[in-house]
Amino acid sequence: MLYNLAMIKKLLDRIFKPKNIKPDASKPQQAKSNRPILATKKTSRKNTELNQHQTSKNAALTISHKTHKIDRTLLSSGAHKTIEGLQKAGFEAYIVGGAVRDLLLKRIPKDFDVATNATPEEVNRVFRRSRIIGRRFRLVHVLFGDETIEVSTFRGSHLETDGDSKVADSGRIIRDNVFGSILDDSVRRDFTANALYYDPSSQEVLDFHKGYADIEAGVLRMIGKPETRYAEDPVRMLRAVRLSAKLGLKIEAGTQAPIAKMADLLQDVPPSRLFDEMLKLFLSGHAIESVSALREQHLHHGLLPMLDVVLEQPMGERFVMLALQNTDDRILSGKTANPSFLFATLLWHEMLAAWEKFQAEGHHAIPALHMAMTEVIAIQAEKLAIHNRYTATMKEIWGLQPRFEQRAGKRPFGLLTHPRYRAGYDFLLLRCESGELPMEIGEWWTAFANAEGDERAAMLQADTAPKKRRKRSRKKVGSASSGVISVSDSE
C-alpha cells in the first residue's frame, strides 16, 4: 500500500513539476509547498500573431459605427455564425470585400466572404460542415443550409521564396498559397473599396488604404501600381469595368490608363475563369453599361470576338441591346436570368451567318443548322469556355426557331409542349422586335398560346407542305414458308 502511494506521488510530481529548471545555488531554497506547480507554456503561434495583429491594426484607420453606420442585422445568419465560431476558437475574423463595400453603399450584399488568420485546416476543424477547395489559392466553404460562406486565410506576399506560390513569365499569379497578416492581406486586394474589414462584434471597420474615403467620393482606385496588379491577374481589368458599371463608381485615371494597352493579357487567362467573370458582368443588372465599357476599353476582342461585328450591324446591335435590356430588367426586378438564353442571343447572328454558309454549300436546312451550332460554339470555346450545361440549352433554343415558322397541321401543338418552348418563344419575340422577323409571327404565337380548343384549331394555316409518301413495309424474311430455321427451332 505504501509502495503504491509512493508511485502515485512520483507520477504526480512528473506531471505538475516544471521540467529543465535547475535550482540556483546562490539563492536560498524556499520551503516546498504542497500546492502543485504548473509547467510554463512556450509562446504559442497565436500569441505571436496577436502582437502582429496589434501592429497591423495600428497601421489601419479604425472607423467606428457612429461614422460608417453599417447595420449588422443585414448580415446573414451564416456570416454571423462563421465570425462567432472563429472568434470563439481564438482567431481573428472579419467580413471583407464586396459585402462591406455594398453595405457602405446602402446595398444588400449578394453573399458574404470572411477573412481570418486561421489556416484552411484550422477553419475546417472549427466547422463540421465545411470543405477546403481551390488550387490557385485554397479557401474553405462553410455550409449553413442553402447558404455558403467563403472563408479565406490572410494572404501574404506571393514573392516569398519559402511559400507555395508560382508566377508565370507574364507576371500572372498561377498559384498563391502564401499566408500572412491582415496588413499583408489588405495589400493583396485589388481595389481600395474592397480592402475594408468589418468586425460585427465590435462594429468597427479597419481601413488600410483609404477605401472608405474613395467610396464616399465615388472613386474606384487600384491598390499599388495598376500595371503590376493587372499583370498579376488580368481579370482585374474586367472587374474594374464591371464594378464601375454596377456601382456607379468612376474608375480613377491612373487605374484606367493601362487597361487598353494591357488587354491582350486576357488571352493568358484560363477560359473557365473568363467565363465566370463575364457571367458576373452580364448578370450584374447593368449589362448594357458593362458592354459599352468593354468596347470603350477594347476588352471585348479576346472574349466575344464576334460581338464587335454584330454591334456594327443595325439589326444585330438592336437585337443584342434588346436582349441585354431584357436581362437587366429581370435582374433589377428580383427575377432570375438564364445564362443560356443570354449567350444564345449574343451569338445568334454569328450562328445565322454560319447557317447561311452551310446552306449555300448545298446542305439541307436542318443539318446545316446543327453544323452551324457546333462551329460557332467551338470557335467561342477557344476564347471563352461556356459550360456544357449552357451550350446544350443554347442549341435547343436555336433549334426551335425554324419550328416557329411552321404554323400548320399538328406542329404548333407539339411545339407548345416542348420543355424549352418558353425560352424559344421569348427568343422569337426578340427576333421580331429587332426587325429580323415580321411582328405578325410573334403576335400569332402569343394569341395561339392563349387560345383554347376550337379557337386554336381555327388559327392554323393551311398545310401546303408536300405530303411524304409512306413506304410500304416489306415482309419479314424468316417465316415458316421461307424454310429458314430460327435459332429457337434448332435447339
C-alpha positions, 0 to 999 in steps of 0.5 A: 500500500505504501509502495503504491502511494509512493508511485502515485506521488512520483507520477504526480510530481512528473506531471505538475513539476516544471521540467529543465529548471535547475535550482540556483545555488546562490539563492536560498531554497524556499520551503516546498509547498504542497500546492502543485506547480504548473509547467510554463507554456512556450509562446504559442503561434497565436500569441505571436500573431496577436502582437502582429495583429496589434501592429497591423491594426495600428497601421489601419484607420479604425472607423467606428459605427457612429461614422460608417453606420453599417447595420449588422442585422443585414448580415446573414445568419451564416456570416454571423455564425462563421465570425462567432465560431472563429472568434470563439476558437481564438482567431481573428475574423472579419467580413471583407470585400464586396459585402462591406463595400455594398453595405457602405453603399446602402446595398444588400450584399449578394453573399458574404466572404470572411477573412481570418488568420486561421489556416484552411485546416484550422477553419475546417476543424472549427466547422463540421460542415465545411470543405477546403477547395481551390488550387490557385489559392485554397479557401474553405466553404462553410455550409449553413443550409442553402447558404455558403460562406467563403472563408479565406486565410490572410494572404501574404506576399506571393514573392516569398521564396519559402511559400507555395506560390508560382508566377508565370513569365507574364507576371500572372499569379498561377498559384498563391498559397502564401499566408500572412497578416491582415496588413499583408492581406489588405495589400493583396486586394485589388481595389481600395473599396474592397480592402475594408474589414468589418468586425460585427462584434465590435462594429468597427471597420479597419481601413488600410488604404483609404477605401472608405474615403474613395467610396464616399467620393465615388472613386474606384482606385487600384491598390499599388501600381495598376500595371503590376496588379493587372499583370498579376491577374488580368481579370482585374481589368474586367472587374474594374469595368464591371464594378464601375458599371454596377456601382456607379463608381468612376474608375480613377485615371491612373487605374484606367490608363493601362487597361487598353494597352494591357488587354491582350493579357486576357488571352493568358487567362484560363477560359473557365475563369473568363467565363465566370467573370463575364457571367458576373458582368452580364448578370450584374443588372447593368449589362448594357453599361458593362458592354459599352465599357468593354468596347470603350476599353477594347476588352471585348476582342479576346472574349466575344470576338464576334460581338464587335461585328454584330454591334456594327450591324443595325439589326444585330446591335438592336437585337443584342441591346434588346436582349441585354435590356431584357436581362437587366430588367429581370435582374433589377426586378428580383427575377432570375436570368438564364445564362443560356438564353443570354449567350444564345442571343449574343451569338445568334447572328454569328450562328445565322451567318454560319447557317447561311454558309452551310446552306449555300454549300448545298446542305439541307436546312436542318443539318446545316443548322446543327453544323452551324451550332457546333462551329460557332460554339467551338470557335467561342470555346477557344476564347471563352469556355461556356459550360456544357450545361449552357451550350446544350440549352443554347442549341435547343433554343436555336433549334426551335426557331425554324419550328416557329415558322411552321404554323400548320397541321399538328406542329404548333401543338407539339411545339407548345409542349416542348420543355424549352418552348418558353425560352424559344418563344421569348427568343422569337419575340426578340427576333421580331422586335429587332426587325429580323422577323415580321411582328405578325409571327410573334403576335400569332404565337402569343394569341395561339398560346392563349387560345383554347380548343376550337379557337386554336384549331381555327388559327392554323394555316393551311398545310401546303407542305408536300405530303411524304409518301409512306413506304410500304413495309416489306415482309419479314424474311424468316417465316415458316414458308421461307424454310429458314430455321430460327435459332429457337427451332434448332435447339 
